Amino acid sequence: MQQIKWLWSIMDKKFHRKHIAALCISVITSIMLLINPTLTAAIVDQVIVAQNPDPLLPLLFTMLVFKLLREGLRYLMVITLEKCSQNTVYNLRVRLFTRLQHQDMRFFDRNRTGDLMTRLSADTDWCRHFLSYIDYVVVDSITMFLSTSVYLFFVNWKLALALVAVTPLLTIITKFYSGHVRPLFVEMRDKLSEMNAAAQENIAGNHVVKAFAREEREKEAFDERSRNFRDAHLRINKLWLTFYPFIEILAHAMTLITIFFGAYLIINDEMTAGALSIFVNLSWALSVPMRNMGNMLNDVQRFITSANKVMQVDMSRPAIRDKENAPEREKPKGKIEFRNVSFAYDKQEVLSDISFVAQPGQTIAVMGSTGSGKTTLIQLLARFYDVNQGQILVDDCDVKDWRLKDLRGGIGTAIQDVFLFSDTVEGNVAFGAQDLTFDEVRDFARRAAADDFVMKMPEGYDTIIGERGVGLSGGQRQRIALARALAVRPGILIMDDTTSAVDMETEQYIQQQLRELPYECTKLIIAQRISSVKDADQILILQNGRITERGTHEELLKQKGYYYETYCLQNGIEMEVEG
């Protein structure tokens, strides 16, 4: 089974032998179940029937010793299996998290956060459960059934044959049940994923829910998903309960066969009372695996379903990755060139024939209406996506020839939709440059106009910022994000509507600080405010994925196009209309 082989490869090699040894102990202790019924038979024949008490104490002492030995071995087995499973699930979670860290943007576009969290938690826990419980229960059941069957044939082949004759019926029932339950487990897993994804999305967007007073509607939507998961679970239980009575009937049939047929054999002097006691004591060893069969199949099917989901993440590889033997490069110096770049997302054209050049140290501004492709430009530059046509060059080298670490490590990005981590202010500013001193952190915060409000916080730069920056205003989050981008001393600084939530005075201060940075970098600014872009060396106007205007502030005003119209609207100037 490929799921087991995959899971085995994740376990550290030093635990392989321990796990195999634990399963061997499972086999040994299952066979040891035959000892006490044998000793019991000896007590019946040698003590009770023969009315001789002398062997009683030695036999009882021997039974006690084997019982204690078996329980000790079982304890060692369970502890060993638990250690092996915990090691494996630790390796698995680290491996999956690493895989997710290196996945490209399209992977996250296709997979919802809630579903990925389910794979990292519930699904991986079923992998652990298989190694710590399911596998040894299966080994126990198989060993118990086979060893007991063989032993009973030596004791009395006629009665053993009568008992084993029941098993073909069980095989037929099991196969039929397994074929019907597998798709139900896949359905239940999908319903669980939908429920978790809905819960995660609602919690993340809780402020929006409250703002629109949609609590009841969201509760109803979650209730529906929760009911779907419950119903999928109930369908599995209903199927199992449909088959369970047949399995119980077969198990009880073994007991009845043992009593009636065994009594018949004793009457005909074909079996001793002690031999019958062996069958009575061991009939459960044949019936228990039958009773457990359904639960084992359920657990195995859940493991297979969960393992398949986890394997999809583990075996997925990003489409965007380093070229083989890509050379290590220094931080980008800042030259950017787009050569006839076109890009489509899911066959929908976003950018078409984009060309421009930015020399090191220059400032390039991009303006355009919503949906014109401005943000896509910076995503292509950082190689979050690959172009469909054309080339993007950084320092005269195609971005596909850069190592992702070197390329992205030299690009500082501050976007409008700011994500801050649940960490201190200092930790967030120094996120991309962990070696910064406190004075350097504060200097970059000052350049981003963040130092004043940070120092007014209860613990200053040691203040813990809530998840996603809760408790901070939009402008404050943007300024911390800008400080974080500046702190990596990038060769290319990207600002995507970074100052949209700050006042004009603060914006002017930030622009002045950007002109006086202690290092040279090329700035790519995406903004809607004329005040944010008017001093740029080149301004690009994007409309419907194409550059329709380009030039300096004065040159674009003379063209009387989109830029001119925006300038007039933002400054309350009546537009001149030709004719």
Protein Blocks (a to p, Z undefined) as FASTA:
>chain_A
ZZlmmmmmmpcfklmmmmmmmmmmmmmmmmmmmmmmmmmmmmmmmmmmnopaklmmmmmm
mmmmmmmmmmmmmmmmmmmmmmmmmmmmmmmmmmmmmmmmmpcfklmmmpcfklmmmmmm
mmmmmmmmmmmmmmmmmmmmmmmmmmmmmmmmmmommlmmmmmmmmmmmmmmmmmmmmmm
mmmmmmmmmmmmmmmmmmmmmmmmmmmmmmnopmmmmmmmmmmmmmmmmmmmmmmmmmmm
mmmmmmmmmmmmmmmmmmmmmmmmmmnopacfklmmmmmmmmmmmmmmmmmmmmmmmmmm
mmmmmmmmmmmmmmpccfbdcdehiacddddfhiacdehiacdeehiafbghiacdddeh
iacdddddehilmmmmmmmmnomaccfbdcddeehiafklpcfklmmmmpccddfbdcdd
dddfklmmmmmmmkbcfklmmmmmmmnopmmmmmmpmnlmmlccdehhiaiafklmmmmm
mmmmmmnopabdcdehklmmbcfklmmmmmmmmmmccbdcddddddfbfklmmmpmbdcd
deehiafbgcdfklmmmnopmklmmmmmmnopacddeZZ
